[in-house]
Every structure is written in structure tokens, then in C-alpha cells.
Amino acid sequence: MGTIKPQPDIERLERMARAMRLDIVHMVGVGQRGHLGGSCSIADVVAALYFYKLRHDPANPSWPDRDRFLLSKGHAALVQYAALAECGYFPREELNTVKQCGSMLQGHPDLKSTPGIEANTGSLGQGLSIACGMAAGLRIDGRPSRVYCVVGDGELAEGQIWEAAMAASFFKLDHLVAVLDRNGLQAMGPVEQRFNTNPLADKWRAFGWHVREINGHDMREILDALDEADGVAEKPKMIIARTIKGAGIPFAENRVEFHNGLLDKHQFDAACAALGSERTGD
């Protein structure tokens, strides 16, 4: 008989996502710009990955059989830094040094500086191609690892995304899972007004991917989609997560000015209060 997989602790994962959002607010701080909106929109998915789905070892970031996670929308690095700190890849005190000279935590992910980062990302459109290469290489090496890649909906205007989509399908990279952060806003306004790539689900299916659409803030739906992806053979998987830019911070939700926003002291205090000024993560 096979082993019975333990039931996930949904409440713990939700608390962790909230704690990560609070970390993000503190990293942005008062009076300096930071990518608040897109970091908060994908926090639930990133919490589900790091604290439920990914096989990884903070004590051994280079473990050969680890699952790989790439944040293609690398400007949202704050959410990954929060997850890595919460996992124990580095002391949480490092979060106070984001974007400072000499810090291991810069404005975009840097694999040479930060334990747990798999690739330098943030030049939009490139992350999915890197993920394809990793997935293909792991298969050649006979590794059991899976590769997860988060892309932004504004990022889909990049042609390299669709080249990667074709390649992943052609090579049947079924251990590649992409998550699309569909928050509807990019730096200069609504995605559909800047470069409309709809219909998204139909396009990804047409490119040969298995597609599932979810509420990207419903932890149960996120976990179900990630688990479903494990059982799909000979196709890469795309999870389209409908999210809210700035989720968890009422005054920032669906506000394009908080894509790379600046918080005053009143807003900082209000964001902390909304998320719970005391840490609630495990």
C-alpha cells in the first residue's frame, strides 16, 4: 500500500502568506519605492510553493534533487526574499538591508548573492525559457526534480514567452509548472489596455499546455491545482491565478500606483495594521 499524504494545514499556509506580506511592507518601508503590488498579489502562491509543494533544503540550497523555483517577474523579488527568510535560507535581519549597497538582497534576484535563488531574473520574458532549459537538463540527468516558474500577465507581451511555450510543449516538459500572476495591472496601467494577450487560457491550450484557472488567493484552490499538475503527463502545466494587485493591503489593492509604490508613514502603519502588526507566521 502507498503512503497516505498528510492533509495540508491551510490555516498555517494562510498565516505564512500574511506574514510574508508583512515582511514585504517592512522591506518597502517609508519613503522609498518598492514593488509592493506585484509582490503581494502572488504571495499566496509563493507561500504554497515554499511551505507545501517544493522539495528543497534551506541547509543545502544546492541539493541536486531539489525542485527549482524561478520568479520570472523578478521585480517582485520581495516576495521571494520573504519566503526564503521565513524558510531559513538566511537570517530574517537581512530583510532590513534590501537594495542597500553590499546587501545580498538587491532589487532583482541574483543567484550569486542570495542563497536559494536559481537564476537572475527580471529582464522580463526570459524566466520561462530558463525554466525550460532547467527542466530539459534535469530530465537528461535523470533527476526527479520539478521546475516551477511564476510569470506576470504584463510579461506575456514578450515574444520570448511564447517561444518558450512552444518549446516546452514540443519537448513534453511535463515536470515544468508555470503560474501566471493575472493581477491585471502593469507598471503603466491595465494590461488589457497596454497589450491585450487574451484569451489566455485558450492560447496556452493551443500551445499544447495543460491549463487550469484558479482564484490565486484561495489556498485550497492553489494546492489542488499544484497537486493536479503532478498527475498530468507529457504536457507542461499552466496555472492561471486570478489575483489582486496589492492583495491584503486595502488602500493598495488594484491601484497601479503601487506597482512600484512609495509608502508614507500613515500608509505604512495602515498596511501593518491590515496585515497584523504582530508576526503570525510559524
C-alpha positions, 0 to 999 in steps of 0.5 A, spaced: 500 500 500 502 507 498 503 512 503 497 516 505 499 524 504 498 528 510 492 533 509 495 540 508 494 545 514 491 551 510 490 555 516 498 555 517 499 556 509 494 562 510 498 565 516 505 564 512 502 568 506 500 574 511 506 574 514 510 574 508 506 580 506 508 583 512 515 582 511 514 585 504 511 592 507 517 592 512 522 591 506 518 597 502 518 601 508 517 609 508 519 613 503 522 609 498 519 605 492 518 598 492 514 593 488 509 592 493 503 590 488 506 585 484 509 582 490 503 581 494 498 579 489 502 572 488 504 571 495 499 566 496 502 562 491 509 563 493 507 561 500 504 554 497 510 553 493 515 554 499 511 551 505 507 545 501 509 543 494 517 544 493 522 539 495 528 543 497 533 544 503 534 551 506 541 547 509 543 545 502 540 550 497 544 546 492 541 539 493 541 536 486 534 533 487 531 539 489 525 542 485 527 549 482 523 555 483 524 561 478 520 568 479 520 570 472 517 577 474 523 578 478 521 585 480 517 582 485 523 579 488 520 581 495 516 576 495 521 571 494 526 574 499 520 573 504 519 566 503 526 564 503 527 568 510 521 565 513 524 558 510 531 559 513 535 560 507 538 566 511 537 570 517 530 574 517 535 581 519 537 581 512 530 583 510 532 590 513 538 591 508 534 590 501 537 594 495 542 597 500 549 597 497 553 590 499 546 587 501 545 580 498 538 582 497 538 587 491 532 589 487 532 583 482 534 576 484 541 574 483 543 567 484 550 569 486 548 573 492 542 570 495 542 563 497 536 559 494 535 563 488 536 559 481 537 564 476 537 572 475 531 574 473 527 580 471 529 582 464 522 580 463 520 574 458 526 570 459 524 566 466 520 561 462 525 559 457 530 558 463 525 554 466 525 550 460 532 549 459 532 547 467 527 542 466 530 539 459 537 538 463 534 535 469 530 530 465 537 528 461 540 527 468 535 523 470 533 527 476 526 527 479 526 534 480 520 539 478 521 546 475 516 551 477 516 558 474 511 564 476 510 569 470 506 576 470 500 577 465 504 584 463 510 579 461 506 575 456 507 581 451 514 578 450 515 574 444 520 570 448 514 567 452 511 564 447 517 561 444 518 558 450 511 555 450 512 552 444 518 549 446 516 546 452 510 543 449 514 540 443 519 537 448 513 534 453 516 538 459 511 535 463 515 536 470 515 544 468 509 548 472 508 555 470 503 560 474 501 566 471 500 572 476 493 575 472 493 581 477 491 585 471 495 591 472 502 593 469 507 598 471 503 603 466 496 601 467 491 595 465 494 590 461 488 589 457 489 596 455 497 596 454 497 589 450 491 585 450 494 577 450 487 574 451 484 569 451 489 566 455 487 560 457 485 558 450 492 560 447 496 556 452 491 550 450 493 551 443 500 551 445 499 544 447 499 546 455 495 543 460 491 549 463 487 550 469 484 557 472 484 558 479 482 564 484 490 565 486 488 567 493 484 561 495 489 556 498 485 550 497 484 552 490 492 553 489 494 546 492 489 542 488 491 545 482 499 544 484 497 537 486 493 536 479 499 538 475 503 532 478 498 527 475 498 530 468 503 527 463 507 529 457 504 536 457 507 542 461 502 545 466 499 552 466 496 555 472 492 561 471 491 565 478 486 570 478 489 575 483 489 582 486 494 587 485 496 589 492 492 583 495 491 584 503 493 591 503 486 595 502 488 602 500 493 598 495 489 593 492 488 594 484 491 601 484 497 601 479 500 606 483 503 601 487 506 597 482 512 600 484 509 604 490 512 609 495 509 608 502 508 614 507 508 613 514 500 613 515 500 608 509 505 604 512 502 603 519 495 602 515 498 596 511 501 593 518 495 594 521 491 590 515 496 585 515 497 584 523 502 588 526 504 582 530 508 576 526 503 570 525 507 566 521 510 559 524 
